[in-house]
Amino acid sequence: MSILIGIIFIALIGYIFDQRRHIKFLKLVNYNQETRHIMTKHQRYLLDHQIETYKFLLDTLGYDRDAISEGNYTKHEPNPEKLQAIQAEFQQKERIYRSKNIQFETELEVREID
């Protein structure tokens, strides 16, 4: 009877150690998934920023984006006030972009990723 209790006790200890190992593994998997989500979110933001930059470029050069999608590539010179407004908006977006980049790099440093 005591041998049976000893075997059950040893099996329970082995089960507990196996569960602890499994918990460590799941924490690592969760950490990696969170990191991948952060990286994906940042890549998506970079693509959005690149698209916005192209839009500002087309506006600055005087092309109408809606007309280009329809096949009309005529250029209209924007007036200086519009150019200043476009430049101010672009500079604001660039400040936000730099801030998001710093935030992303900080998150990577906190996660100890090179």
JOHU-V172998 format. One record per residue. N is the residue number from 1. RES is the residue in three letters. PHI is phi in degrees with one decimal (* if undefined). NEAR is the number of other ideal C-beta (glycine too) atoms within 8 Angstrom. Layout:
n=N res=RES phi=PHI near=NEAR
n=N res=RES phi=PHI near=NEAR
This chain:
n=1 res=MET phi=* near=4
n=2 res=SER phi=-68.8 near=5
n=3 res=ILE phi=-66.9 near=6
n=4 res=LEU phi=-62.9 near=7
n=5 res=ILE phi=-65.9 near=8
n=6 res=GLY phi=-62.3 near=8
n=7 res=ILE phi=-64.9 near=8
n=8 res=ILE phi=-64.0 near=8
n=9 res=PHE phi=-63.2 near=8
n=10 res=ILE phi=-64.8 near=8
n=11 res=ALA phi=-64.6 near=8
n=12 res=LEU phi=-64.6 near=8
n=13 res=ILE phi=-63.8 near=8
n=14 res=GLY phi=-61.4 near=8
n=15 res=TYR phi=-63.8 near=8
n=16 res=ILE phi=-63.5 near=8
n=17 res=PHE phi=-63.3 near=8
n=18 res=ASP phi=-65.1 near=8
n=19 res=GLN phi=-67.3 near=8
n=20 res=ARG phi=-62.8 near=8
n=21 res=ARG phi=-63.2 near=8
n=22 res=HIS phi=-66.5 near=8
n=23 res=ILE phi=-63.8 near=8
n=24 res=LYS phi=-60.1 near=8
n=25 res=PHE phi=-63.0 near=8
n=26 res=LEU phi=-65.7 near=8
n=27 res=LYS phi=-64.5 near=8
n=28 res=LEU phi=-65.2 near=8
n=29 res=VAL phi=-63.3 near=8
n=30 res=ASN phi=-62.2 near=8
n=31 res=TYR phi=-60.2 near=9
n=32 res=ASN phi=-66.1 near=8
n=33 res=GLN phi=-66.2 near=8
n=34 res=GLU phi=-62.1 near=8
n=35 res=THR phi=-63.1 near=10
n=36 res=ARG phi=-63.9 near=8
n=37 res=HIS phi=-66.1 near=8
n=38 res=ILE phi=-63.0 near=12
n=39 res=MET phi=-64.7 near=8
n=40 res=THR phi=-64.6 near=8
n=41 res=LYS phi=-61.4 near=8
n=42 res=HIS phi=-68.1 near=10
n=43 res=GLN phi=-62.9 near=8
n=44 res=ARG phi=-62.8 near=8
n=45 res=TYR phi=-64.8 near=9
n=46 res=LEU phi=-62.2 near=8
n=47 res=LEU phi=-64.6 near=8
n=48 res=ASP phi=-61.4 near=8
n=49 res=HIS phi=-65.1 near=10
n=50 res=GLN phi=-63.3 near=8
n=51 res=ILE phi=-62.9 near=8
n=52 res=GLU phi=-61.3 near=9
n=53 res=THR phi=-64.0 near=9
n=54 res=TYR phi=-63.8 near=8
n=55 res=LYS phi=-64.1 near=9
n=56 res=PHE phi=-63.1 near=12
n=57 res=LEU phi=-62.6 near=8
n=58 res=LEU phi=-62.6 near=10
n=59 res=ASP phi=-64.0 near=11
n=60 res=THR phi=-66.4 near=10
n=61 res=LEU phi=-76.2 near=7
n=62 res=GLY phi=98.4 near=8
n=63 res=TYR phi=-97.0 near=11
n=64 res=ASP phi=-91.1 near=8
n=65 res=ARG phi=-64.7 near=9
n=66 res=ASP phi=-66.4 near=6
n=67 res=ALA phi=-69.0 near=10
n=68 res=ILE phi=-64.9 near=11
n=69 res=SER phi=-66.1 near=6
n=70 res=GLU phi=-90.9 near=6
n=71 res=GLY phi=98.2 near=5
n=72 res=ASN phi=-99.0 near=7
n=73 res=TYR phi=-105.9 near=7
n=74 res=THR phi=-74.0 near=6
n=75 res=LYS phi=-107.0 near=7
n=76 res=HIS phi=-121.1 near=7
n=77 res=GLU phi=-69.2 near=5
n=78 res=PRO phi=-74.2 near=10
n=79 res=ASN phi=-74.5 near=6
n=80 res=PRO phi=-59.1 near=6
n=81 res=GLU phi=-65.6 near=6
n=82 res=LYS phi=-65.9 near=8
n=83 res=LEU phi=-62.1 near=10
n=84 res=GLN phi=-65.7 near=8
n=85 res=ALA phi=-65.3 near=8
n=86 res=ILE phi=-62.9 near=12
n=87 res=GLN phi=-63.5 near=9
n=88 res=ALA phi=-64.1 near=8
n=89 res=GLU phi=-64.6 near=9
n=90 res=PHE phi=-63.6 near=10
n=91 res=GLN phi=-64.1 near=8
n=92 res=GLN phi=-64.9 near=8
n=93 res=LYS phi=-64.1 near=11
n=94 res=GLU phi=-65.6 near=8
n=95 res=ARG phi=-62.8 near=8
n=96 res=ILE phi=-63.3 near=8
n=97 res=TYR phi=-60.9 near=9
n=98 res=ARG phi=-62.9 near=8
n=99 res=SER phi=-62.8 near=8
n=100 res=LYS phi=-65.3 near=10
n=101 res=ASN phi=-63.9 near=8
n=102 res=ILE phi=-64.3 near=8
n=103 res=GLN phi=-62.2 near=8
n=104 res=PHE phi=-64.2 near=10
n=105 res=GLU phi=-63.6 near=8
n=106 res=THR phi=-65.2 near=8
n=107 res=GLU phi=-61.1 near=9
n=108 res=LEU phi=-66.8 near=10
n=109 res=GLU phi=-65.6 near=8
n=110 res=VAL phi=-63.7 near=6
n=111 res=ARG phi=-83.4 near=9
n=112 res=GLU phi=59.1 near=4
n=113 res=ILE phi=-111.5 near=6
n=114 res=ASP phi=-80.0 near=2
